Amino acid sequence: MAVFLPLLMATVQAATLEGYVFREMDGGPPRRPVTVELLVEGSVRYRQTTGAGGAFTFTSVREGQYAIQARFAEFIIVRDTVGVVSGEKNFIAVMLPKRRAGMSTFGTVSARALAARSDAGMQKELRQAALLVASHDFDRAAQLYEQAVAQGALADVSDALGLLYQRMGRKADAYRAFQQAIERDPKYLLAYAHLGAAYLEIGQLKELAAVANRALAIDPNWLTGRLYLGEAQAGTGDLNAAARSAETAAGLAKGKAPAPELLLAKIRWAQRDCAAARGHMDRYLELNTSARRLPEVRKSLDIVRACKPRQ
């Protein structure tokens, strides 16, 4: 068998992955270069630094699925998934989330930064919790985060605890942690984003709309909030309002984000504006080529392509 191994390895194809990084806050590029990494099972396989306009290009990437993350120094700003296929265009737009209402900076907080920003009594516990999470000892990590929250830690810690609860399958506890983070700091947008994503996943549209409206009352120009509101409106049949929300989101991102295009495609299909639905779907797939291989996207694409105007 060993004789044939080099031949098998030679069949693995390489491809190019292109994309850009943009800020949710205003659709503009990062104010400073950002490191973009492709990972397999937690290990970095490829690394690039963004250039002009937030653009990046990976050449000679082996086919396959990767986690893609953008970071600045030790701060992991965002993580997503991407598929790379030879012989096709591979492209992805990566959005840096807006962390707080009214802020002119971007980024989520790393476990190390959480510890540094807490008082001395919490720093040791939070650093230890980060190590426990990395080793998948979630129960002990949760206990340390819970202690920090009980001692009055920042909203960031309650939000991090909510994400940890989600990984543990403790959904009700996760919702409470996100809500606690919002109560502790109403301008902390990531907690709204995480709570809204949880409600969207299980189809609780009334709760989703309430979360979105609460956040938008604080920051009307929050792109993710407009998308969540549009999803809730579309799900309850208010298509005209949903279209306005999705168009506002697309405008805030200056057409760089794929998510508003997908939502607009669904809305225009429901309105039987077939040409517009196909146009938005095509734009969505231009900004996120990996989505073509997702079963739910393939199904949506088939439905949109088969769209016929009402007679």
PEMOUR-V555461 format. One record per backbone hydrogen bond with DSSP energy under -0.5 kcal/mol. NH is the residue of the N-H (numbers start at 1). CO is the residue of the C=O. E is the energy in kcal/mol with one decimal. If there is no record, write none. Layout:
# PEMOUR-V555461
((NH:CO:E) (NH:CO:E))
This chain:
# PEMOUR-V555461
((4:1:-1.2) (5:1:-0.6) (5:2:-0.7) (6:2:-0.5) (8:4:-2.0) (9:5:-2.5) (10:6:-1.7) (11:7:-0.7) (11:8:-1.0) (12:9:-1.3) (15:61:-2.3) (17:58:-2.6) (18:90:-2.8) (19:56:-1.7) (20:92:-1.1) (21:54:-2.1) (22:94:-2.4) (23:28:-3.1) (24:96:-2.6) (26:23:-0.5) (27:23:-2.6) (35:71:-2.5) (36:48:-3.2) (37:69:-2.8) (38:46:-2.4) (39:67:-3.1) (40:43:-2.4) (43:40:-2.0) (45:38:-3.3) (46:38:-1.5) (48:36:-2.6) (50:34:-2.6) (51:55:-3.0) (54:51:-2.0) (55:52:-1.3) (56:19:-2.3) (58:17:-3.3) (59:57:-0.5) (61:15:-3.4) (63:13:-2.0) (64:84:-2.2) (66:82:-2.9) (67:39:-2.4) (68:80:-2.6) (69:37:-2.3) (70:78:-2.0) (71:35:-2.6) (72:75:-1.9) (75:72:-2.2) (76:74:-0.6) (77:70:-2.3) (77:75:-0.8) (78:70:-1.3) (80:68:-2.8) (82:66:-2.6) (84:64:-2.6) (88:85:-1.0) (90:16:-0.5) (91:89:-0.5) (92:18:-1.5) (93:287:-1.5) (94:20:-2.8) (94:92:-0.5) (95:93:-0.5) (96:22:-3.1) (97:95:-0.7) (99:97:-0.6) (101:187:-2.5) (103:100:-1.4) (107:97:-1.1) (114:110:-2.5) (115:111:-2.0) (116:112:-2.2) (117:113:-2.0) (118:114:-0.7) (118:115:-0.9) (122:119:-1.8) (123:119:-1.4) (124:120:-0.7) (126:122:-2.6) (127:123:-2.3) (128:124:-2.2) (129:125:-2.4) (130:126:-2.1) (131:127:-1.7) (132:128:-2.1) (133:129:-2.5) (134:130:-2.1) (135:131:-1.4) (136:133:-1.8) (137:132:-3.0) (138:136:-1.2) (141:137:-1.8) (142:138:-2.9) (143:139:-1.8) (144:140:-1.7) (145:141:-2.4) (146:142:-2.8) (147:143:-1.9) (148:144:-2.0) (149:145:-2.6) (150:146:-2.4) (151:147:-1.3) (152:149:-1.8) (153:148:-1.7) (157:154:-1.2) (158:154:-1.2) (159:155:-2.5) (160:156:-2.4) (161:157:-2.4) (162:158:-2.1) (163:159:-2.1) (164:160:-2.0) (165:161:-2.7) (166:162:-2.0) (167:163:-1.7) (168:164:-1.4) (169:165:-0.5) (169:166:-1.3) (170:165:-2.6) (171:169:-1.3) (174:170:-2.1) (175:171:-2.5) (176:172:-1.9) (177:173:-2.2) (178:174:-2.5) (179:175:-2.5) (180:176:-2.3) (181:177:-2.1) (182:178:-2.0) (183:179:-2.4) (184:180:-2.3) (185:181:-2.0) (188:185:-2.3) (189:99:-1.2) (189:187:-1.2) (190:99:-1.1) (191:188:-0.7) (192:188:-0.8) (193:189:-2.4) (194:190:-2.5) (195:191:-2.4) (196:192:-3.0) (197:193:-2.3) (198:194:-1.6) (199:195:-2.2) (200:196:-2.6) (201:197:-2.0) (202:198:-1.3) (203:199:-0.5) (203:200:-0.9) (204:199:-2.3) (205:203:-1.6) (208:204:-2.1) (209:205:-2.7) (210:206:-1.9) (211:207:-2.3) (212:208:-2.5) (213:209:-2.9) (214:210:-2.1) (215:211:-2.1) (216:212:-2.7) (217:213:-1.6) (218:214:-0.7) (218:215:-0.9) (219:215:-2.6) (222:219:-1.5) (223:221:-0.9) (226:222:-1.8) (227:223:-2.0) (228:224:-2.6) (229:225:-2.4) (230:226:-2.3) (231:227:-2.6) (232:228:-2.3) (233:229:-2.6) (234:230:-2.7) (235:231:-2.3) (236:232:-1.3) (237:234:-1.3) (238:233:-2.3) (239:237:-1.6) (242:238:-2.2) (243:239:-2.5) (244:240:-1.9) (245:241:-2.2) (246:242:-2.6) (247:243:-2.6) (248:244:-2.1) (249:245:-2.2) (250:246:-2.5) (251:247:-2.2) (252:248:-2.3) (253:249:-1.9) (254:251:-0.9) (255:250:-2.4) (256:253:-1.8) (261:257:-0.6) (261:258:-0.6) (262:258:-1.7) (263:259:-2.2) (264:260:-2.5) (265:261:-2.1) (266:262:-2.0) (267:263:-2.3) (268:264:-2.9) (269:265:-1.9) (270:266:-2.2) (271:267:-1.8) (272:269:-1.3) (273:268:-3.0) (274:272:-1.3) (277:273:-2.3) (278:274:-2.5) (279:275:-2.1) (280:276:-2.5) (281:277:-2.1) (282:278:-2.5) (283:279:-2.0) (284:280:-2.4) (285:281:-2.2) (286:282:-1.6) (287:283:-1.6) (288:284:-1.0) (289:91:-2.0) (290:91:-0.5) (291:288:-1.4) (292:289:-1.6) (293:290:-1.9) (294:291:-1.8) (298:294:-2.7) (299:295:-2.2) (300:296:-2.0) (301:297:-3.0) (302:298:-2.2) (303:299:-2.1) (304:300:-2.6) (305:301:-2.5) (306:302:-1.5) (307:304:-1.4))
